[in-house]
Amino acid sequence: MISKYLKTITAAAAVAAISASAALANDFRLGLLTPPPHIWTKAAEKFGAELEEKSGGKHTLKVFPARQLGNEAQMLQQLQSGALDMAFLTVAEVSNRAPDFGAFYAPFLAKDIAHAGRILGSDVATEMLEQLPGKVGVVGIGYGMAGLRQIVSRGEVNSAADLSGKKLRITPFEPILDFYNDLGAAPTPMPLPAVYDALANGQVDAIDMDAELIWKLKYFENADTVVESNHMMFPMVGLVSAKVWQGLSEEDRAQISEIMKKYLAEVVTTYVEKDPEWLEQVKGTGKTYKKVGADFFGDAPAKWDEKWSEKSAYLSKMREVAKSTSEE
Ligand code: BEZ
């Protein structure tokens, strides 16, 4: 009788021990839309490897690139429900839910890629992350980025008038939609994987894109003109589901933050270093290459500021940050 009682107690203790360790250990999943060789994906993998090592194998991370878990809107929903633990998402997607983040897309906010890095490292940029748990159900750990935005077009582009009425691919988010609408183009929202074929078969006349992908995914191949305009920044943000975050110990949170921040910062440094090199390589392809400034876009940048001063409480602060960080 006593031995049966003891067996029951021992079994119950074993079950309790197993569930306690299950609550502490985590097999995290991180989603992103970029393909496996992309800088963001590599950074996510390095983050996972270091997390596993530093946690002594307690935590593991499986990275799901190339929209395996859905598009960014779907990944954001999964983060909100806790079905997905982490993601590296474009700030573009986040700005669809938290319009304050639209301030990052103020035309010509950054004078060059290094300046973009300094803006993302500012206290104001960090402060903006504080609203994410309440507004979007995610915790923002820090920023990464892709390069500044350029335009690649079929046909000649000598002035903005040449883009008038042209179907121009954009990442699906409001700040850029407003910008090209004000310019008189016909902005066409389209996710990244559809872009190459759309430009090749003439479904779109032009694309809004960063230097890295113009070069590496060979978007220039199906175009006649590359316009180096550097008209907008393109930040990324490292996110953890707020639901998942709540279940983590202080120690785990600190460790995840520290390691993820390290690799997000490395992404920024990589773009600062490489963006000018990719542009040089694109220039060397023999396509017509034009370098333009804000005046190319006429009154579109000013109209954008007028509109977005209503939509984002952070626009004027962000312009101040840009001013104060314009010199190193
Ligand atoms: C884009 O939509 O153009 C894009 C998205 C993620 C990384 C780089 C570019």
Boltz pocket constraint, residues with backbone or C-beta under 6 A from the ligand:
constraints:
  - pocket:
      binder: B
      contacts: [[A, 33], [A, 34], [A, 90], [A, 146], [A, 170], [A, 171], [A, 172], [A, 190], [A, 191], [A, 192], [A, 208], [A, 209], [A, 210], [A, 213]]
      max_distance: 6.0
